[in-house]
Structure formats: structure tokens, C-alpha cells
């Protein structure tokens, strides 16, 4: 099956810095620092990243953080729960805009 996204391209991610190595280095240094153990564990950060990956619908991120979650000790139930958190937040954000719709509808129909 042919898709726009090629799973093998994920391993080429660092190549994006070939024409702008200084910017790429800054980004990848920042990225590594963000995902290092801190107040949150690397496992917790991977679960957050997995949820965000689903929110932004990035197939590369979903692949990468599914693997990272498993490597850092998460199980499928935890990962599924993280995805549901993302779904709830995204769905809630859409639904709360219903207040905006109601406000505008109220002004128009007054």
C-alpha cells in the first residue's frame, strides 16, 4: 500500500539539518533536553508525546513514540489511555467552541 508517509523516512529525520546544521543542532539539543529525565520520567514524557502525536496526527511521531513507550516500560493499556486523554481534550476543545457558535447565533437571531 502506498501512502504519502513512508515509515523508512523517520530514520532520515536528522537529514533535515544538512542545509542548516546550526539550527538543526539547536533543535536536536533542545529536543534531547526536553525528553531527558526530569521532574517527569522519560516514560511519562513518552506517553505525553504519544498522546500529542495522535492530537497532531503525525504518523512518524506515532510510530516513534509507540516504540519509545514500549522501550521505556509502558504497556498497551497505558498507551491506549494516553490516546484517550488526547481524544478527550481534542473533542472537548471542539465542543467548547459550541459556546462561540451559541454566542454568535444569539447575536444574529436577536
N, C-alpha and C positions, 0 to 999 in steps of 0.2 A: 504494500500500500504506500503510495507516495503522498507525502504531506509537505507543507511549507517548511515545517521544522524538521531538521534531521538530528536525531539523537547524538550522532557522532560529532556534531558541531560543538557540543558542550565542551569537549576536550580542547577545542580551539579558542576558548574564551580569552586566554591571555594574548592571543594574536591581535586582538583589537588595539593593543597598545603599541604595535610596531611603528606606527607613524606618529605617535605622540607618547613616547616612552616615559617622560617625566610625569605627565598627567596620569598615565596608567599606573605607574609606581605609587603615586599618591593614593589613587583609588584602591589598589590592591592592598596597600599597607593599612589604609583605613578599614577596609573590608575585613582583613585578618584581625585587626584590633577589636572590631565590633563583635566578632564571633568567638573571641578568646574567653576563657573562663573569667567571670567577674562576679558581680552580685547574683547574676543568673548563671546557671551551669551551661556548659556547651550543649547539653541535651535539651534543656529548656529553650535555649536560643534556636536550636534546630527545629523544635516544634513550632515556635513562633514563625520562623522563616517558612516552614511548610504551610502554615495557615495563610500567611501573606501571599505566598506563591499561588495559592488557589484563588485568593482575592484578586490578584492582578492577572491571573490566568496565564502564567508563564510556564510553558511546558518544560523548558530547561530547568527552571527553578524547582518545579515539582519533582522532576527526575533527581536532581541533585540533593534536595532536602529529604526526599523519601529515603534515599541511600544514607544520607547523613544521620537521619533519625534512627534508622536501624543500626548503623555502626555505633551510635552513642548510647544504645541500650533501650530506645523506645520500642514499644510493641505496636501492633496494628490497631489495637483498641485505643491507645493514647493518640495515635496519629489520626485516627478517624474522628475522635473527639475534638482534636485541634481543628480539623477541617470543618466540623460542625460549628465551632465558635466563629470561624471566618464567615461561614454561610449566614449565621445569625446576625453578625454585625453588618454584613453587606445587605442582607434583606431588610434589617431594621433601618439602615440608612436610606434605603429606597422608600420604605413605608413612612418614615418620619417626614419625608418630603411631601407626603399627603397633606400635612398641615399647611404647607405653602400653597398647594393646589386649593385647599379649602379656603384659605385667606383670599386668594385671587378670585375664586369663584364667588365668594361672598361679596367682594367689591363690585364685580361685574353685574351681579344679579340684584344689587341694592336699588 
